[in-house]
Structures are given as structure tokens and as C-alpha cells.
Amino acid sequence: LKALQTAEMYDRIHRRTTFYNYARHLENQGDTQAAIPNFEKSETYRFEVPRMLADDPDQLEDYISKSKDKTLHRWWAQYVESTGDMETAIQYYEMAQDFFSLVRVYCYCNKMDKAAEICNETGDKSACYYLARQYENLDLFKEAIRFFQRAGANGSAIRLCK
């Protein structure tokens, strides 16, 4: 504890390393709840907390859902998507504001109207382009052209007009 106070006040260069080492010490002692804030102070929580809580997915999900970190939300969304839980993936992609992934998952679930709604609300160019490609594959050229234009891919829109 004295090392943490010293690093905080007098040794800012080693502050993060000191918090990290203390967090690892607490983890080795089995005190994961006390280790978490120290990993956060060391700014290594995005990697270390999921690693530490990997054996307890419920506790990990609880930590991530309480977090305001969009990177963690996106990571968890990708994880639950890989397990086939699309509804939970959608929730976490929304929290992460990852519009491209939301559109991709909605298209996978055949919810094209929801995907189009997201594209119209956000104007995300990569999401619009992805949706346009999906419409093109379904031979819905009018919708595809509209979303290619929203994505700024005018060449692709012109290609479909020919």
C-alpha cells in the first residue's frame, strides 16, 4: 500500500506498473474483486480483467455490463455472437455503438428492416455499404442503389444502374 501511495505522489512514471503489479499480487492471493480496480488504474483492464475472470463468465458479463467501456462491450458482443446468442450480441453492439456489426447481425438474422433503420438513423458509411451489398445479393437493386449512395459508393450504385 505504501508503494501505491509513493507511486501516486512521487513516482508518476512507475504508477501504472506499480498498480499492475499490486493487482497481480491480489489476483494471486485470490482477491479478484480488489484486483479489478488496480487493473483499471494500471489501464490494463481491457485485457487483464477478462483473462482473470475467464473461468467465471457470469461475473465477467456482470463486470462488462456495468462498465462504460465501449471496447469491452464490443469484445463481449463478439464473444456472445460466436456462441450463437444473437440477441445478447445485439444488446452489447448497441451499447458499444458498433453500427456496422449491428447491421451485419441484423442481416444475418434476416431483419433487413432493422438494419435499414440503423443505417438511416446513423448514416454509418460502412454499415450502409454492407447493407447495400446484402440487398444486391437479394436482387433488391433499388434499395441497394440507395444504400450505396448513402455509403458514398457511387461507382457501385452506377454499376447496378447499367
C-alpha contacts under 8 A as a table, 3 or more apart, distances in Angstrom:
res1	aa1	res2	aa2	distance
1	L	4	L	5.15
1	L	5	Q	6.46
2	K	5	Q	5.13
2	K	6	T	6.12
3	A	6	T	5.06
3	A	7	A	6.01
3	A	18	T	7.26
4	L	7	A	5.13
4	L	8	E	6.00
4	L	15	R	7.41
4	L	18	T	6.47
4	L	19	F	6.69
5	Q	8	E	5.02
5	Q	9	M	6.17
6	T	9	M	5.31
6	T	10	Y	5.49
6	T	11	D	6.38
7	A	10	Y	5.57
7	A	11	D	4.31
7	A	12	R	5.66
7	A	13	I	7.87
7	A	14	H	6.30
7	A	15	R	4.85
7	A	18	T	6.93
8	E	11	D	6.39
8	E	12	R	5.99
8	E	15	R	5.97
9	M	12	R	6.91
11	D	14	H	5.77
11	D	15	R	6.33
12	R	15	R	4.87
12	R	16	R	7.98
13	I	16	R	7.65
14	H	17	T	5.29
14	H	18	T	6.02
15	R	18	T	5.20
15	R	19	F	6.31
15	R	42	S	7.44
16	R	19	F	5.20
16	R	20	Y	6.06
16	R	41	K	6.66
16	R	42	S	4.14
16	R	43	E	7.09
17	T	20	Y	4.98
17	T	21	N	6.09
17	T	42	S	6.50
18	T	21	N	5.19
18	T	22	Y	6.16
18	T	42	S	7.72
19	F	22	Y	5.09
19	F	23	A	6.05
19	F	38	N	5.33
19	F	39	F	6.73
19	F	41	K	6.36
19	F	42	S	5.26
20	Y	23	A	5.05
20	Y	24	R	6.24
20	Y	38	N	6.39
20	Y	39	F	5.67
20	Y	41	K	7.82
20	Y	42	S	5.21
20	Y	44	T	7.50
21	N	24	R	5.10
21	N	25	H	6.19
22	Y	25	H	4.93
22	Y	26	L	6.22
22	Y	35	A	7.59
22	Y	38	N	7.04
23	A	26	L	5.08
23	A	27	E	6.10
23	A	34	A	7.54
23	A	35	A	4.38
23	A	36	I	7.05
23	A	38	N	5.15
23	A	39	F	5.77
24	R	27	E	4.94
24	R	28	N	6.11
24	R	35	A	6.95
25	H	28	N	5.12
25	H	29	Q	6.28
26	L	29	Q	4.98
26	L	30	G	6.35
26	L	31	D	5.24
26	L	32	T	6.62
26	L	34	A	6.69
26	L	35	A	5.35
27	E	30	G	5.01
27	E	31	D	5.38
27	E	32	T	5.13
27	E	35	A	5.78
27	E	52	M	7.79
28	N	31	D	7.49
31	D	34	A	5.61
31	D	35	A	6.35
32	T	35	A	4.87
32	T	36	I	6.30
32	T	52	M	7.62
33	Q	36	I	5.55
33	Q	37	P	7.74
34	A	37	P	6.32
34	A	38	N	7.19
35	A	38	N	5.29
35	A	39	F	6.23
36	I	39	F	5.14
36	I	40	E	6.26
36	I	45	Y	7.24
36	I	49	V	6.50
37	P	40	E	4.88
37	P	41	K	6.20
38	N	41	K	4.95
38	N	42	S	6.14
39	F	42	S	5.00
39	F	43	E	6.13
39	F	44	T	5.47
39	F	45	Y	4.93
39	F	48	E	6.92
39	F	49	V	7.25
40	E	43	E	4.91
40	E	44	T	6.21
40	E	45	Y	4.96
41	K	44	T	7.82
42	S	45	Y	7.49
43	E	46	R	7.66
44	T	47	F	5.95
44	T	48	E	5.89
45	Y	48	E	4.93
45	Y	49	V	5.10
45	Y	50	P	7.73
46	R	49	V	6.35
46	R	50	P	6.96
46	R	71	T	7.64
46	R	72	L	6.41
47	F	50	P	5.88
47	F	51	R	6.29
48	E	51	R	5.04
48	E	52	M	5.95
49	V	52	M	5.00
49	V	53	L	6.00
49	V	60	L	7.85
50	P	53	L	5.16
50	P	54	A	5.63
50	P	60	L	6.47
51	R	54	A	5.23
52	M	55	D	7.62
53	L	56	D	5.31
53	L	57	P	6.79
53	L	59	Q	6.87
53	L	60	L	5.53
54	A	57	P	6.02
54	A	60	L	7.01
56	D	59	Q	5.53
56	D	60	L	6.30
57	P	60	L	4.90
57	P	61	E	5.99
58	D	61	E	5.16
58	D	62	D	6.15
59	Q	62	D	5.00
59	Q	63	Y	6.18
60	L	63	Y	5.09
60	L	64	I	6.18
61	E	64	I	5.08
61	E	65	S	5.94
61	E	76	W	7.68
62	D	65	S	5.21
62	D	66	K	6.27
63	Y	66	K	5.36
63	Y	67	S	6.21
64	I	67	S	4.96
64	I	68	K	7.95
64	I	69	D	7.90
64	I	72	L	6.31
64	I	73	H	6.44
64	I	76	W	7.52
65	S	68	K	7.81
65	S	73	H	7.35
67	S	72	L	7.77
69	D	72	L	5.49
69	D	73	H	6.45
69	D	96	A	7.78
70	K	73	H	4.91
70	K	74	R	6.07
70	K	95	M	6.85
70	K	96	A	4.37
70	K	97	Q	7.50
71	T	74	R	5.17
71	T	75	W	6.15
71	T	96	A	6.87
72	L	75	W	4.97
72	L	76	W	6.10
73	H	76	W	5.22
73	H	77	A	6.10
73	H	92	Y	5.38
73	H	93	Y	6.79
73	H	95	M	6.48
73	H	96	A	5.35
74	R	77	A	4.99
74	R	78	Q	6.21
74	R	92	Y	6.35
74	R	93	Y	5.71
74	R	95	M	7.99
74	R	96	A	5.46
74	R	98	D	7.19
75	W	78	Q	5.18
75	W	79	Y	6.28
76	W	79	Y	4.92
76	W	80	V	6.17
76	W	89	A	7.58
76	W	92	Y	6.97
77	A	80	V	5.30
77	A	81	E	5.94
77	A	88	T	7.07
77	A	89	A	4.29
77	A	90	I	7.10
77	A	91	Q	7.72
77	A	92	Y	5.06
77	A	93	Y	5.79
78	Q	81	E	5.04
78	Q	82	S	6.18
78	Q	89	A	6.75
79	Y	82	S	5.18
79	Y	83	T	6.66
79	Y	89	A	7.96
80	V	83	T	5.04
80	V	84	G	6.46
80	V	85	D	5.43
80	V	86	M	7.18
80	V	88	T	6.76
80	V	89	A	5.64
81	E	84	G	5.04
81	E	85	D	5.35
81	E	86	M	5.43
81	E	88	T	7.72
81	E	89	A	5.27
82	S	85	D	7.53
85	D	88	T	5.74
85	D	89	A	6.29
86	M	89	A	4.86
86	M	90	I	6.06
86	M	105	V	7.18
87	E	90	I	5.16
87	E	91	Q	6.48
88	T	91	Q	5.07
88	T	92	Y	6.38
89	A	92	Y	5.26
89	A	93	Y	6.03
90	I	93	Y	5.08
90	I	94	E	6.08
90	I	102	L	6.15
90	I	105	V	7.26
91	Q	94	E	5.19
91	Q	95	M	6.38
92	Y	95	M	4.91
92	Y	96	A	6.10
93	Y	96	A	4.94
93	Y	97	Q	5.89
93	Y	98	D	5.28
93	Y	99	F	7.33
93	Y	101	S	6.77
93	Y	102	L	6.04
94	E	97	Q	4.83
94	E	98	D	6.41
94	E	99	F	7.40
94	E	102	L	7.10
95	M	98	D	7.91
98	D	101	S	5.62
98	D	102	L	6.34
99	F	102	L	4.95
99	F	103	V	6.16
99	F	118	I	7.11
99	F	119	C	7.81
99	F	122	T	7.68
99	F	124	D	6.81
99	F	127	A	6.33
100	F	103	V	5.26
100	F	104	R	6.17
100	F	124	D	7.30
100	F	126	S	6.14
100	F	127	A	4.30
100	F	130	Y	7.69
101	S	104	R	4.89
101	S	105	V	6.09
101	S	127	A	7.71
102	L	105	V	5.25
102	L	106	Y	6.09
102	L	115	A	7.27
103	V	106	Y	5.09
103	V	107	C	6.03
103	V	114	K	7.79
103	V	115	A	4.66
103	V	116	A	7.75
103	V	118	I	7.04
103	V	119	C	7.63
103	V	127	A	6.05
103	V	130	Y	7.71
103	V	131	L	6.99
104	R	107	C	5.18
104	R	108	Y	6.20
104	R	115	A	7.73
104	R	127	A	7.64
104	R	130	Y	7.27
104	R	131	L	7.69
105	V	108	Y	4.92
105	V	109	C	6.20
106	Y	109	C	5.01
106	Y	110	N	6.18
106	Y	111	K	4.99
106	Y	112	M	6.40
106	Y	114	K	6.62
106	Y	115	A	5.61
107	C	110	N	4.90
107	C	111	K	5.57
107	C	112	M	5.44
107	C	115	A	6.50
107	C	131	L	7.53
107	C	134	Q	7.51
108	Y	111	K	7.56
111	K	114	K	5.54
111	K	115	A	6.49
112	M	115	A	4.95
112	M	116	A	6.06
113	D	116	A	5.06
113	D	117	E	6.11
114	K	117	E	4.95
114	K	118	I	6.31
115	A	118	I	5.24
115	A	119	C	6.33
115	A	131	L	7.18
116	A	119	C	5.03
116	A	120	N	6.07
116	A	128	C	7.93
116	A	131	L	7.27
117	E	120	N	5.11
117	E	121	E	6.09
118	I	121	E	5.11
118	I	122	T	5.94
118	I	123	G	7.83
119	C	122	T	5.38
119	C	123	G	5.18
119	C	124	D	6.09
119	C	127	A	6.30
119	C	128	C	5.58
120	N	123	G	5.58
123	G	127	A	7.96
123	G	128	C	7.07
123	G	150	R	7.03
123	G	151	A	7.79
124	D	127	A	5.37
124	D	128	C	6.14
124	D	151	A	7.40
125	K	128	C	5.05
125	K	129	Y	6.11
125	K	150	R	6.74
125	K	151	A	4.22
125	K	152	G	7.11
126	S	129	Y	5.08
126	S	130	Y	6.15
126	S	151	A	6.60
127	A	130	Y	5.11
127	A	131	L	6.14
127	A	151	A	7.85
128	C	131	L	5.14
128	C	132	A	6.05
128	C	147	F	5.27
128	C	148	F	6.67
128	C	150	R	6.38
128	C	151	A	5.25
129	Y	132	A	5.00
129	Y	133	R	6.28
129	Y	147	F	6.34
129	Y	148	F	5.57
129	Y	150	R	7.86
129	Y	151	A	5.29
129	Y	153	A	7.42
130	Y	133	R	5.20
130	Y	134	Q	6.40
131	L	134	Q	5.01
131	L	135	Y	6.23
131	L	144	A	7.43
131	L	147	F	6.91
132	A	135	Y	5.07
132	A	136	E	6.07
132	A	143	E	6.99
132	A	144	A	4.19
132	A	145	I	6.91
132	A	146	R	7.65
132	A	147	F	5.05
132	A	148	F	5.56
133	R	136	E	4.93
133	R	137	N	6.20
133	R	144	A	6.66
134	Q	137	N	5.12
134	Q	138	L	6.39
134	Q	144	A	7.69
135	Y	138	L	5.01
135	Y	139	D	6.27
135	Y	140	L	5.07
135	Y	141	F	6.64
135	Y	143	E	6.42
135	Y	144	A	5.04
136	E	139	D	4.99
136	E	140	L	5.66
136	E	141	F	5.62
136	E	144	A	5.41
137	N	140	L	7.58
140	L	143	E	5.82
140	L	144	A	6.22
141	F	144	A	4.81
141	F	145	I	5.97
141	F	160	L	6.87
142	K	145	I	5.28
142	K	146	R	6.38
143	E	146	R	5.10
143	E	147	F	6.33
144	A	147	F	5.32
144	A	148	F	6.02
144	A	157	A	7.48
145	I	148	F	5.05
145	I	149	Q	6.16
145	I	156	S	7.71
145	I	157	A	4.74
145	I	158	I	7.89
145	I	160	L	6.93
145	I	161	C	7.85
146	R	149	Q	5.25
146	R	150	R	6.39
146	R	157	A	7.68
147	F	150	R	4.83
147	F	151	A	6.08
148	F	151	A	5.02
148	F	152	G	6.27
148	F	153	A	5.09
148	F	154	N	6.37
148	F	156	S	6.47
148	F	157	A	5.53
149	Q	152	G	5.01
149	Q	153	A	5.69
149	Q	154	N	5.46
149	Q	157	A	6.39
150	R	153	A	7.57
153	A	156	S	5.52
153	A	157	A	6.56
154	N	157	A	4.90
154	N	158	I	6.07
155	G	158	I	5.12
155	G	159	R	6.11
156	S	159	R	4.98
156	S	160	L	6.46
157	A	160	L	5.31
157	A	161	C	6.46
158	I	161	C	4.99
158	I	162	K	6.61
159	R	162	K	5.62
